[in-house]
Amino acid sequence: MTVIHHSHKLNRLFRLRLAIFLTAFGMLVEFAGGILSGSLALVSDAGHMLTHLFALGMSYFAILLALRPSSKKHTYGFFRAEVLAAFVNGIVLIFVAGYIIYEAVLRFMHPVPIRIYEMLFVAIFGLIINGVSVFLLAKVSSHDLNIRSAMLHELGDMFSSVAVVTGAFAIILSKNYLIDSILSFFICVLIIIWAIKLLIESSHILLESTPRHLDIDELIETVKKEIPGIHEMHHVHAWTISSSMYALTAHVVIEDCQVSKANEFLTKINELLKKQFNIEHTNIQFECLIKKG
């Protein structure tokens, strides 16, 4: 692990730790506000935040595991812990959304009057907390599936807060308490869509499928074209260790030559794979070209 990669991990840990603190504080405020105002929406949103707090904690400890050095039993370190946490977070998101839909249906069937202005004030406060948390995680989520899953949790909270704020304003104008339930339902549909995408992406990695950005046939042709002396490339296997960390094994056919010449081929192949395909972990086995006759 490079020093730069390590510093990026520490930066992600700091931002995730701060997001955890903000989410916990916002959860307590929303729960207290929900009890005082009689707003089930706020109490439900506080429970929603509690679930996300658990998910953020999982993401945090997954990164701590990833910082541990590799060992004889874990030769790639603990990077897959991040992907596993992302997979679990996706499942949690679906259950959370399902529970909110259930609550929305109950409220649709039995509207409950609430102290709307107290609800509005607390909801705006929760929205600000969630917005700050999303901003913190968005800065470091582009190349980290685990952080992205944590950010999706915060986005779910933020949209829930938007629904509560919007619903509060709409209820003030229309005196119709069903509006909040309708908004919550549509927001949960969006959360479920995001969660399914997250599950598909993390499952793709856990099943060691070929990275989505990689075309094996294109890679083989590029290596043969860019590096003279390589006749064939077969038994190519590529997979993702963790977000933006790719590995590849392959058999490369060259003419019979000295070991030093084979090392030159190896250096050129590794440089090409890193530059054009972002693959840094390789295991190349050379085979000699068998001339007929």
Residue pairs with C-beta under 8 A, 6 or more apart in sequence:
1 69
1 77
6 67
8 140
9 63
9 66
9 67
11 140
12 63
12 140
12 144
12 147
13 60
13 63
13 64
15 136
15 137
15 139
15 140
16 56
16 59
16 60
16 63
16 136
16 137
16 147
16 150
17 60
18 133
18 136
19 56
19 133
19 136
19 137
19 150
19 154
20 53
20 56
20 57
20 60
22 129
22 132
22 133
22 136
23 49
23 52
23 53
23 56
23 129
23 130
23 133
23 154
23 157
24 53
25 129
26 49
26 125
26 126
26 129
26 130
26 157
27 46
27 49
27 50
27 53
28 46
29 122
29 125
29 126
29 129
30 42
30 43
30 45
30 46
30 49
30 122
30 123
30 125
30 126
31 42
31 43
31 46
31 47
33 39
33 42
33 118
33 119
33 121
33 122
33 125
34 40
34 41
34 42
34 43
34 44
34 45
34 46
34 119
34 122
35 43
36 115
36 118
37 114
37 115
37 116
37 118
37 119
37 122
38 112
38 113
38 114
38 115
39 114
39 115
39 118
39 119
39 122
39 164
40 103
40 107
40 112
40 114
41 107
41 114
41 119
41 123
41 164
41 167
41 180
41 184
42 119
42 122
42 123
42 126
42 164
44 100
44 103
45 123
45 126
45 157
45 160
45 161
45 164
47 99
48 96
48 100
48 156
48 157
48 160
49 126
49 157
51 92
51 96
52 96
52 153
52 154
52 156
52 157
54 92
55 88
55 89
55 92
55 93
55 149
55 150
55 153
56 150
56 153
56 154
58 85
58 88
58 89
59 82
59 85
59 86
59 89
59 146
59 147
59 149
59 150
61 85
62 81
62 82
62 84
62 85
62 146
63 82
63 146
63 147
65 78
65 81
65 82
66 77
66 78
66 79
66 81
66 82
66 242
68 77
68 78
69 77
70 76
70 77
76 241
79 241
79 242
79 245
80 205
80 206
80 241
80 242
82 144
82 145
82 146
82 242
82 243
83 145
83 146
83 202
83 205
83 206
83 242
83 243
84 202
84 206
85 146
85 149
86 145
86 146
86 148
86 149
86 198
86 201
86 202
87 198
87 199
87 202
87 203
87 206
89 149
89 150
89 152
89 153
89 198
90 149
90 195
90 196
90 198
90 199
90 202
91 195
91 199
93 152
93 153
93 156
93 191
93 192
93 194
93 195
93 198
94 192
94 195
94 196
94 199
96 156
96 191
97 156
97 188
97 189
97 191
97 192
97 195
98 188
98 192
100 160
100 184
100 187
100 188
101 184
101 185
101 188
103 184
104 180
104 181
104 182
104 184
104 185
104 188
105 181
105 185
107 177
107 178
107 180
107 181
107 184
108 178
108 181
108 182
111 177
111 178
111 181
112 177
113 177
114 177
116 168
116 171
116 172
117 172
119 164
119 168
120 165
120 168
120 169
120 172
123 161
123 164
123 165
123 168
124 165
126 157
126 161
126 164
127 158
127 161
127 162
127 164
127 165
130 154
130 157
130 158
130 161
131 158
133 154
133 157
133 158
134 151
134 154
134 155
134 158
137 147
137 150
137 151
137 154
138 151
140 147
141 147
141 148
141 150
141 151
142 148
143 243
143 244
144 243
144 244
145 198
145 201
145 202
145 205
145 242
145 243
146 243
148 198
148 243
149 198
149 202
152 191
152 194
152 195
152 198
155 194
156 187
156 191
156 194
159 187
159 190
159 191
160 184
160 187
162 187
163 180
163 183
163 184
163 187
164 180
166 183
167 179
167 180
167 183
167 184
168 180
170 176
170 179
170 180
171 177
171 179
171 180
204 212
204 240
205 239
205 240
205 242
205 243
208 239
208 240
209 239
209 240
210 216
210 238
210 239
211 238
211 239
211 240
211 246
213 277
213 278
214 238
214 246
214 277
214 279
216 236
216 238
219 236
219 238
219 273
219 277
220 233
220 236
222 272
222 276
223 230
223 233
223 252
223 269
223 272
223 273
224 230
224 231
224 232
224 233
226 272
227 265
227 268
227 269
227 272
229 254
229 255
229 265
230 252
230 253
230 254
230 265
230 269
231 253
231 254
231 255
231 289
232 252
232 253
233 250
233 251
233 252
233 253
234 250
234 251
234 253
235 249
235 250
235 251
235 285
236 248
236 249
236 250
236 251
237 248
237 249
237 250
238 246
238 247
238 248
238 279
239 246
239 247
239 248
240 246
240 247
241 247
241 281
244 278
245 280
245 281
246 277
246 278
246 279
246 280
246 281
247 279
247 281
247 282
247 283
248 273
248 279
248 281
248 282
248 283
249 282
249 283
249 284
249 285
250 282
250 283
250 284
250 285
251 284
251 285
251 286
251 287
252 265
252 269
252 284
252 285
252 286
252 287
253 286
253 287
253 288
253 289
254 262
254 265
254 286
254 287
254 288
254 289
255 288
255 289
256 288
256 289
262 286
265 286
266 284
266 286
269 282
269 284
270 282
270 284
273 279
273 280
273 282
274 280
